Amino acid sequence: MALRSVSRRFGTRLMARQSSVALLHSHATSFGFKEVREEEKSKLVGNVFTSVASSYDVMNDLMSGGLHRLWKDRLVGKLNPFPGMKHLDVAGGTGDVAFRIFDAVNSVKRRELLKIDEASLEETQIYVCDINPKMLDVGKQRATERGLGQNKSLIWVEGDAEALSFDDNSMDGYTIAFGIRNVTHIEKALSEAYRVLKRGGRFLCLELSHVEIPILKDIYDFYSFQIIPNVGELVAGDRESYQYLVESIRRFPPQEKFGSMIAEAGFEKVEYENLVGGVVAIHSGLKL
């Protein structure tokens, strides 16, 4: 699980950011293996997640054998949350990442070690932003079940990763887990992440990625295309949505390319870590 740095092969950061936004496709984009008009993609993706919202957590456990929990733990571990931070978790409607950040900040062991006062804890703000209200409803219900329904540190926001409603330089951290491959313009989402982060803020992205080991790749492809859609049909009654999900992974940029896109958005110290041979990767960058 060695970290890999992404070297910068670009001009000035400002020019790179401007060109990446200017070169966005204006007519067609991918929805799985299909080509669709840009204005259609967000609606189609919205339909997918509206359909899978109620079974999302169960399917994540089944599809990953429960490993997604460890991957998210690793993501939050890299974030190193601290009391009083303002954090934005995008495409995090069910609350999986946000709850981990909340638990890390409020850890009794950490509070005793750092001698954290209650005032700092109360200042913590974790914004859970998702474009799909059904996914947010699942997260709010889970918060209630955890006794956090009225907790002021967890703030649920319906919003678009490509047009965030938050101020410039307002967030200490930004996470997005299994969400960025579903946006229409990845470059635009990265630009928005850069905009809302404070100087010194960390960008972290956990995403299903590309397997590099040939034998593992063959097994992974078989599992993805032959098993996952069938499990989706059996458990969630929805084969098509899970067919899209596995196709969308294959259309997502490889690790090095995505790392370059993060650097083009202005981030520095960009690196990524492959987990399970590249089944998933955690990309990170700093706004300096």
N, C-alpha and C positions, 0 to 999 in steps of 0.2 A: 504493500500500500504506500509506496514511495510517492512523495510529492513531486510534481513536475511543473517547472516554471515555464511560462509562455513568453518567449522573447518577443520584443517589440520591433516590428519591421515596418514602421510607419513614419510619417512626417511629424509635425507638431500635433500635440493632443487636440488642440482646438480644431485644426483642419480635419483631423480624423473624425472627430465627433460630427462636424458639419457634413462631411461627405457621406458618412454612414447613414445619416438621416435623409440626406438628399437622394440617395440611391435606392430608397425603398420602392418595391414594386408597386405599381399603381393600378394594375388590372387583374392579375391572377395570383393565386397562392395555393398552397396545398392543404387538403383536408384528408389526412391519411395519404393514400396513394392517388387520390383524385385531385384534379385541378378544379378549383372553384373561384368565383369572383370574390375579391376581398371583402366586399360588404356582406357576403353570405357566410364567411367562415365563422365570425363571432356568434352568429345565430345558430349555426350547426354545432359548434363546440358547446354553446349554452344548452342546447337540447341534449347533448350527450351527458353533461354533468347534472342536469335536472333529472334525467332518467336514472343515473347511478347513485345519486346523493344518499338515498336511504340505505344502500348496501355497500357504500364506498369503503368503509372501514373493514367490513367482513371480507370483501373482495381483495383488499390490500393484503390482509393476512393470508388469504388462500394463494394469491398470485406469487407472493414473495416468501411463503413459508414462515411468515412472521419477521423476516429480516428487515422489513421497512422500519420497524421500531428501532433496531440497532442503527440503521443508517441515519435516522432522524436524531438519535442520541449523539451520533458522531458530528452531525451538522451543528447542533446546539453546543457541543463541546468546543468546536472551533470558534463559535461566536463569543464564548466566555462572557455570558451576561453579567451585568452588575446592577445593583440597586440604584434607582433613580434614572435609569436609562430610558430613552424613547426609542422604541423599536417598531419596525414595520415588517409584518409577515404577509407577503402577497400570495394570492391563490391558496390561502390557508384556511378556507372556510370552516372545515371540520374541527379546527383548533389543535390538531396534533402537535404542530411545532410550537404554537403559542403556549400551550399548557406546559410543555417541556421548559420553555424559557421562564415562564412564571415559577415553576417548581425550582429551577436552578437559582433564581434570584432570591426565593424565599426559603432556600435550604437552611435548616436549623444549624447544620454543621458549618456552612459558609457564614451564617450570621454570627455564630460564636467566634469563628476564626478571625473574621474581619471587624468584629465589634460594630456591626451595622445597627443603626438606630431605626426606630419605627418610621420616623419622618422620611428617611430615604426610601424605604420600602413603599410608602404611600405615594411617593412622587413617580414611581415606575409606571410607564405607559407602554402597553403592548397593543399595537393596532393590528387587528386581523382584517385584511382587505381581500375581498373576493368579488368577482363580477357576477357570481351566481347566488341569488338570494336563498335558494334551496340548500346550497352547501353551508351558507351562514346559519340557516335555521338549525341544521344538524349540529354545528359548533355551539350555538347558544344553548341548545338542549343538553349537550354534553357538559357545558359549563354549569348549568343548573344542577345536573346530576352530581357534579363534583362539589357542590356547595359554593360555586363561584359566580352564580347567576347575576348577583348584584355587585360583584367586585369591580371597583373603579379602575383597576390596573388593566383590565381586559376591555378593549374598545372594538366593537364590531362595525365594519364599514363596508358598504357595497360600493365597489369602485373598479375601475379599469386600469390594468397594469401599464397601459400605453398612455394614460392621461390621468395621473394621480392627482388627488385633490389636496395634497399636503404641500406645505411651504418649502421653498428652497432651503437647503442646509438645516433641516429640522430633525433629522433622525440620526441616532448613534449607530444603528445597525439595520440591515435589510436582508431578509431571507425569502427565498421562494423555493418550494419543494414540489417537484413533479408538476410544475405549472407553466414554465416558460415556453415549453415546446408547443403549448396550445394557443399562444398569442399569435395574432396575425403578423405583426412586425416585431421580431425579436429585438432588432436594433433600437426601436422606439422604447420598448420596455427597459432596456439597459440604460438608455439615455435618461429616462425618468428615475431609475434607481440612483444614478449618479447625481441627478439634480437634487433629490430630497435628502441625500446623505450629508452629514456634516463633514468637515475636514477631519480626517482620521477615522471616519466611519467605514465599516466593513460590509462588503457585499458577499453573500454566500448563496450558492445555488446548488441544490441537490436535484439531479435529474437522471432518468434512465438514459443510458448512453450506448456506446458501441464497444462490443467485445473484441479484443485484439487476439486472443488465443484461438487458433483455427478449430480445434476439436470442441472447445467450449462454445464457440460461435455456432457450430452446427447443432449442438444440443439446445442452445438458447433459442435458435431460430425455430427448431421443431416445437419446443415448448411454447413459444410465443404464438405461433400461427396455428398449431394443431390443438393445443390444450387450453390456453387462456380464453379464446372465444367460446369454447364449449362449456367451460366452467362458468363464464358469464351468463350463458343461456340457461344453464342448470340452476345457478344460485340466484341470479338477478333477473332472469327472464329477459335478457337483453344481449344477444350475440353481437349485434351491429356496433354497439357502443364500444365493446371490448375489442372488436376487430379494428375499429378506428384507433384505439389507444395503442395497440401493438404496431400498427402501420405508422402512426405519428412518431414513434421512437426511431424508426428507420429513416424518416425524413429529417430528423433533427441533426444539426451539424455535428461532426466528430469532435472529440475532445479538444484537439489542437485548434480547429477552426473556431469553435465556440469561445475558446480562450482568447483568440485573436479579436473576436467581436467584443469581448469584455474590455480588452485593452483599447480598442478603437473608441469605446464609449468614454474613455478618459481614465479608467482605473489603472493603478500601478500595483506592482508586486503580484501580478496575476499568476495563479498556479491552480493545478487541479490534482485530485487524488482519486484514482480508480479503486472501486470496491468490487469484490467478486469478479475480478478480471475485466472490469469495464461494464458490467451489467448496469451499474450506476456510477456516477462520478460526482464529486463535490468540487465545484469551481469557487474560487475566492479572489477578491481583489480589494484594494484599499483606495479610498479617495484622499489623496494627499495634497 
